[in-house]
Amino acid sequence: MEQDQKPSNFIRDIINQDVAKGKNGGRVHTRFPPEPNGYLHIGHAKAICISFGIARDYQGLCNLRFDDTNPEKEEVEYVDSIREDVRWLGFDWGEREFYASDYFDQLYQYALALIKKGRAYVCDLSSDAQREHRGTLTSPGKESPNRNRSVEENLDLFERMRQGEFDEGSRVLRAKIDMNSPNINMRDPTMYRIKKASHHRTGDKWCIYPMYDFTHCISDSLEGITHSICTLEFENNRPLYDWFLKELGIHHPQQIEFARLNLTHTLLSKRILLKLVQQKIVSGWNDPRMPTLSGFRRRGYTPSSIRTFCDKIGVAKFNSTIDRVVLENSIREELNKTAPRVMAVLDPLKVVITNYPEGKIEEMEAVNNPEDPAAGSRQLPFSRELYIERDDFREDAPKKFFRLVPGGEVRLRYGYFVKCEKIVKDASGKITELHCTYDPETRGGNNPPDGRKVKGTIHWVSARQALKAEVRLFDHLFSKKDPTDVPEGQDIFVNLNPKSLETVSEALLEPSLKNAKSGERFQFERLGYFFVDTIDSKPGQPVFNRTVTLRDTWEKIERKG
């Protein structure tokens, strides 16, 4: 089998044993069960890769199921975005798209069955009173005064709940388990609550809705799932799922929990992500600073880089935090091999080559990608007036500054050696241009016949042919590795990075980029990897999003701090 070629982990070890024993007839059937109350994020990518990947490798099946039990928070927009993200990652569920709402009738019948067995009852306690009765981790719970209602009374009340006779919050249906259980989840959890809200699929058919914990395990059972793979926060819910399935006497999938993904400088709480969108701290769920899959997609990450990252971090039983540089390195490694190199200047400083003929334009041959010989080369216009990065010149340079200085010489990438002869400043003292001379013997950036060498090579663009474009420099949304580390009395947004987005409205790019198409990726030499924005770009007017820098700059910042 193909799975034998995959690195082993504890989930695969369990499945290997099940298959060897012929459990479930040797079937492997998993599912990915998102709640449609937000966009998928990078943590979901790990779950998707695990569940769909296992189904693929064991020649099994994987369902996409929307656990849509809360109509107040769910939207069709979220359903559509989830479908798009799963497909973008490279997975497909065929005809196996399901919804918890598909099972509302069956779930209602199962609830009636538990009432008739004396294993569920209608409770009149308010939500606050229920919390008080629930107890704590160190003290037992207290039984509801409604716990011993008769089966007939519970059936009557539950039917009246369904008919809309009672107000929201006035009654719930609870499982009758054990108020003294050390596992708080087993202390008579709520199965149904009243919600007089329209559902995105069932409309106004229901005014009572099943709780997630009641619905989730039964949905798995009804779909014939063999291995219910989920994150560790559901480990304490497993005894409750087992109880429901055993009491109902239905197919019992095996639940296996793995450690969820946590990343430095990143928050994956849907509640926080929704706040970022609602408060317009970001432009939307697909803002390139967001940890959503749509955000990573718009930033220029590839599906293969996300899958590679998920493979690298592996599957563990214990929660930990992965340094975001591991994710960034996955896309760096891929784009280093595949992205064409181009030249762009984000903070231009004009250079006039005084001994270069006026009006002359040369075409310099530039390699598209030294990692890929098949990528070929392109022609760059070279002229008397150029632009370089302002940071590539220092009037008073430190000792190990190997770029351009007064009287110093550097190599222009694919161009010539140039020497700074004069500095021109405006009335405020700001440097406005440099006057340089070039060595005609160094065409293409080659060393001159006299054998002299320079230590610095800088990039440039020809002034007359340069393309003006908007370039967006995205960085971590939160400045702290642990964004939840906040001073007492302040909220989490105090750790927002004020430089998470810097926009260069008139960057100067080599002219070949005028024809850059939406969704294309490039390496701006010495500056990073960039992606042509898929929303704001127009034909002949590309907008570039920085996907990632050429190296991890945050590590240096944090060491200095």
Secondary structure, 3 states (H helix, E strand, C coil): CHHHHCCCCHHHHHHHHHHHHCHHHHCCEEEECCCCCCCCEHHHHHHHHHHHHHHHHCCCEEEEEECCCCCCCCCHHHHHHHHHHHHHHCCCCCCCEEEHHHHHHHHHHHHHHHHHCCCEEEECCCHHHHHHHHCCCCCCCCCCCCCCCCHHHHHHHHHHHHCCCCCCCCCEEEECCCCCCCCHHHCCCEEEEECCCCECCCECCCCEEECHHHHHHHHHHHCCCCEEEEEHHHHHHHHHHHHHHHHHCCCCCEEEEECCCCECCCCCCHHHHHHHHHCCCCCCCCCCCCCEHHHHHHHCCCHHHHHHHHHHHCCCCCCCCECHHHHHHHHHHHHHHHCCEECEECCEEEEEECCCCCCCCEEEEEECCCCCHHHCEEEEEECCEEEEEHHHECCCCCCCCCCECCCCEEEECCCCEEEEEEEEECCCCCEEEEEEEEEHHHHHHCCCCCCCCCCCEECCEECCCCEEEEEEEECCCECCCCCCCCCCCCCHHHHECCCCEEEEEEEEECHHHHHCCCCCEEEECCCEEEEECCCCCECCECEEEEEECCCCCHHHHHHHC
